[in-house]
Amino acid sequence: MKSTLYSIGHGNKTIAEFEQELASFDITYLVDIRTKPYSKWNPDFNRNSLQTFLTQINIKYVYMGNELGGMPKDTSCYTDGHIDYAKMREKDFFIQGLKRLIIANNKSIKLAIMCSESDPTMCHRTKLIGQELLKNDIVINHIVGVHKMESQYEVINTLTKGDGVLNLFGEETTFISRKSYI
């Protein structure tokens, strides 16, 4: 299946750099998957400011932090304070959000999911969403610069130091958040 789904993190980019990266892949929809859609360091990426800016450059903004955000309100998704992605992927809210991405891909919509973390190896865009999309034969493309991207496979190989998605026993590699939130 052809993938039209991308991921991007705003990190410490300027809004102009962010725009250039999106434009280089002809992105028409930006899905904000931040649980808290604000940046204490860069107000250009606060939800309202970002939505206004994207409208000016003809990119549609969609907020899905409640469905696909990396810090769910549901406390049963946490193990020892860390978000347990194996638990999260079973939740109805996540499943519904993922279905919306699959539908967008099936319609060939050029869409980027966005979080604050610029490094895809450090973000749930890869560890959770990208892995679940693979199960649906969709390889998400992680934007890492203007005209530069890495596939889900490439990022997972970097993250697992070449072990890929299966461990030595043929079991799926599962991830948790790197930070504790509780």
C-alpha positions as CSV (number, residue, x, y, z in Angstrom):
1,M,0.0,0.0,0.0
2,K,1.2,3.5,-0.8
3,S,1.7,5.7,2.3
4,T,0.8,9.3,2.3
5,L,1.2,9.7,6.0
6,Y,4.1,11.6,7.6
7,S,5.2,12.7,11.0
8,I,7.0,15.8,12.1
9,G,8.2,17.3,15.4
10,H,8.5,21.1,15.8
11,G,11.3,20.9,18.4
12,N,13.1,24.2,18.4
13,K,12.5,25.0,14.7
14,T,11.2,28.4,13.6
15,I,7.8,28.5,12.1
16,A,9.5,29.3,8.7
17,E,11.7,26.2,8.9
18,F,8.6,24.1,9.9
19,E,6.7,25.5,6.9
20,Q,9.6,24.6,4.5
21,E,9.7,21.1,5.8
22,L,5.9,20.6,5.4
23,A,6.0,22.3,1.9
24,S,8.8,20.0,0.7
25,F,6.5,17.0,1.1
26,D,3.3,18.8,-0.1
27,I,1.5,18.3,3.2
28,T,-2.2,19.4,3.1
29,Y,-3.3,18.4,6.6
30,L,-1.5,18.7,9.9
31,V,-2.8,16.6,12.8
32,D,-1.6,17.9,16.1
33,I,-1.2,14.9,18.4
34,R,0.2,16.8,21.4
35,T,-1.8,16.1,24.6
36,K,-1.1,19.7,25.6
37,P,-1.0,21.7,22.3
38,Y,1.2,24.5,23.6
39,S,4.9,25.3,23.6
40,K,6.4,27.2,26.5
41,W,9.5,28.0,24.4
42,N,7.9,28.9,21.1
43,P,4.4,30.6,21.0
44,D,4.2,30.1,17.2
45,F,3.4,26.5,18.0
46,N,0.6,27.2,20.5
47,R,-2.6,25.6,19.2
48,N,-4.4,28.8,18.1
49,S,-1.3,30.5,16.7
50,L,-0.4,27.4,14.7
51,Q,-3.9,26.9,13.4
52,T,-4.0,30.5,12.2
53,F,-0.6,30.2,10.5
54,L,-1.5,26.9,8.8
55,T,-4.8,28.4,7.5
56,Q,-2.7,31.2,5.9
57,I,-0.6,28.7,4.0
58,N,-3.5,26.4,3.0
59,I,-2.8,23.5,5.4
60,K,-5.8,22.2,7.3
61,Y,-5.3,21.8,11.1
62,V,-6.8,19.0,13.0
63,Y,-6.4,18.4,16.7
64,M,-6.3,14.8,17.9
65,G,-4.3,15.0,21.1
66,N,-7.1,13.3,23.0
67,E,-7.0,10.3,20.8
68,L,-3.4,10.0,19.8
69,G,-1.5,12.1,22.4
70,G,1.5,10.8,24.2
71,M,0.2,11.4,27.7
72,P,-3.4,10.0,27.9
73,K,-5.8,11.0,30.7
74,D,-6.6,7.3,31.2
75,T,-4.4,6.3,34.1
76,S,-4.7,2.6,33.2
77,C,-2.3,3.4,30.3
78,Y,0.6,3.9,32.8
79,T,3.0,1.4,34.4
80,D,5.2,2.8,37.2
81,G,4.5,6.3,35.9
82,H,5.6,5.6,32.3
83,I,3.1,5.4,29.5
84,D,2.9,1.8,28.4
85,Y,2.2,1.8,24.7
86,A,1.1,-1.8,24.7
87,K,-1.8,-0.8,27.0
88,M,-2.5,2.4,25.2
89,R,-2.9,0.8,21.8
90,E,-5.8,-1.3,23.1
91,K,-7.8,1.7,24.2
92,D,-10.9,2.7,22.2
93,F,-9.8,6.3,22.0
94,F,-6.5,5.3,20.4
95,I,-8.1,2.8,18.1
96,Q,-10.6,5.4,16.8
97,G,-7.8,7.9,16.2
98,L,-5.7,5.4,14.4
99,K,-8.7,4.5,12.2
100,R,-8.9,8.2,11.1
101,L,-5.3,8.1,10.0
102,I,-5.8,4.8,8.1
103,I,-8.8,6.4,6.3
104,A,-6.7,9.5,5.4
105,N,-4.0,7.2,4.0
106,N,-6.6,5.2,2.0
107,K,-7.8,8.5,0.5
108,S,-4.2,9.4,-0.3
109,I,-4.4,12.6,1.8
110,K,-0.9,14.1,2.4
111,L,-1.1,14.3,6.1
112,A,1.6,14.9,8.8
113,I,1.0,14.0,12.5
114,M,2.8,16.5,14.7
115,C,4.3,16.4,18.2
116,S,6.8,18.6,19.9
117,E,9.7,16.1,19.9
118,S,11.8,16.6,16.7
119,D,13.7,13.3,17.0
120,P,11.4,10.5,15.8
121,T,13.4,7.9,17.8
122,M,12.4,9.7,21.0
123,C,8.6,10.1,20.3
124,H,5.5,8.1,20.4
125,R,4.9,8.9,16.8
126,T,7.4,6.1,16.1
127,K,7.1,3.9,19.2
128,L,3.3,3.7,19.1
129,I,1.6,5.2,16.1
130,G,4.2,4.2,13.5
131,Q,4.3,0.6,14.9
132,E,0.5,0.3,14.8
133,L,0.3,1.7,11.3
134,L,2.8,-1.0,10.2
135,K,0.2,-3.6,11.3
136,N,-2.1,-2.0,8.7
137,D,0.6,-2.1,6.0
138,I,1.2,1.6,6.2
139,V,4.8,2.8,6.6
140,I,4.8,6.3,8.0
141,N,7.5,8.7,6.8
142,H,9.2,10.8,9.4
143,I,10.2,14.3,8.2
144,V,13.6,15.2,9.5
145,G,14.4,18.1,7.3
146,V,13.6,19.8,4.0
147,H,13.2,17.0,1.5
148,K,14.6,14.7,4.1
149,M,12.7,11.8,5.6
150,E,13.2,8.4,7.3
151,S,10.8,5.6,7.0
152,Q,9.3,3.9,10.0
153,Y,11.7,0.9,9.3
154,E,14.7,3.1,9.3
155,V,13.8,4.9,12.6
156,I,13.0,1.6,14.3
157,N,16.3,0.1,13.2
158,T,18.1,3.1,14.7
159,L,16.0,2.9,17.9
160,T,16.6,-0.8,18.3
161,K,20.2,-0.7,17.1
162,G,19.3,-3.0,14.2
163,D,17.2,-5.5,16.0
164,G,14.0,-4.3,14.2
165,V,10.5,-4.9,15.5
166,L,11.0,-8.4,16.8
167,N,13.3,-9.4,19.7
168,L,15.5,-12.5,19.9
169,F,12.5,-14.7,20.7
170,G,10.4,-13.5,17.8
171,E,8.2,-11.4,20.0
172,E,7.2,-7.8,19.1
173,T,9.3,-5.1,20.6
174,T,7.1,-3.0,22.8
175,F,8.0,0.5,24.1
176,I,7.2,2.7,27.0
177,S,7.6,6.4,27.4
178,R,11.2,7.5,28.2
179,K,9.9,9.8,31.0
180,S,7.8,9.1,34.0
181,Y,4.7,11.3,34.2
182,I,3.0,10.2,37.5
